[in-house]
Amino acid sequence: MSKKNLILLASAFSYRFPAFEAAAQKLGIPIVRGEDVPPPMVGKATVRLALDYRDVPRSAGLIERFAETEPVGAVIGLDDSGTRIAAEAARRLGLPHNSPEAARAAGDKAVMRTLFAAAGVPSPRFRRFPIDFDPREVAATIDYPCVLKPTTMAGSRGVMRADDPDEFVRRHARLVRILAAHRCEEFLVEDFIPGPEFALEGLLDGGRLHVLALFDKPDPLDGPFFEETIYVTPSRLPEAMQAQVAETAALAAASLGLRTGPVHAELRIPPGGAPVMVELAARSIGGSCAKTLRFSGEAGLEELILRQAFGLPFEPLRERRAGGVMMIPIPEAGILAGVRGLEAAEAVSGIEEIEISAPLNQPVVPLPEGDSYLGFIFARGATPAEVEAALREAHGRLEFEIAQELRVLMEH
């Protein structure tokens, strides 16, 4: 058992806490959550470690002060809100870490795109705009189709495609409302890259990228919004193309200055072309999707991450069976009033678990305004095709009752 604490940083609504806590318990590592509280409550809250995630230096200083009396072995950000604090705190404590500059680059799409371009990483051409610019002045100068994208939001929130100047103006108006609600000051306009999208899950160790899994995303992500649904691994891409994907992701991580810990990369492969970087985050896969992955000795992704962080041996060899997850999309805004067909969906061959994470009688909001899913469907099988078929059949057996009160309010 480690006598040093693991500090976990994530937003209060993160799906990732329970899995990391279970992995830490398995390894005998004590955990402390860095709780994000309103600024007036920092230093006064009754929780063990109260932080203000909006103030990186102050939060890192509070973790440094905590470590003066309670030993800390690692500080890990579980989502984008915590990675910058984790990097700065680990730097101050002399723990293995990415530089704060690298963590910032991985969380700011404008900085990321700039560094990708400077390093020759294949990525979309882009332009950066403040939230208050007049879209009519530039709509005619943009190449179409294009993608409007917030610089700091995750999970495809606020990401929209426009195919002509009129649509660009409409999309911009919608994006401004989203940005204003989340204190985001700017956004990107970048080329739309056609072709299928893939996700790479990796672990950096001294700058070397260990590829843990490459996921196919069989549902097309062509817009107008970009809600992800199915992830299946192992990828059905030819081995030579998989190697190109890994090389591109490694180059992208190096261009941001990332050297240690988990990375989650999104790439597209245009028809007849080479992999193009969409984004790269200095964290592991979001939501509950990591349940899809199992490694040597029945280790989960979280256990691998903690083993590396605490200097323990780790074996990044994924199990041979295919696995997949479906993030259940929200079909329309409203109040989730009921879920039917759960037993029938769970009975589909290959389905391991169905997790309905959206609470009943609470609002649900689809993309681009929303930032969550109705839940997750997990499957395992002999081949990726079997897994994909099981996920689709199970989803087809589910019925969600969504009352319309919220949609009416949003429209008015």
Disulfide bonds with the S-S distance in Angstrom:
none
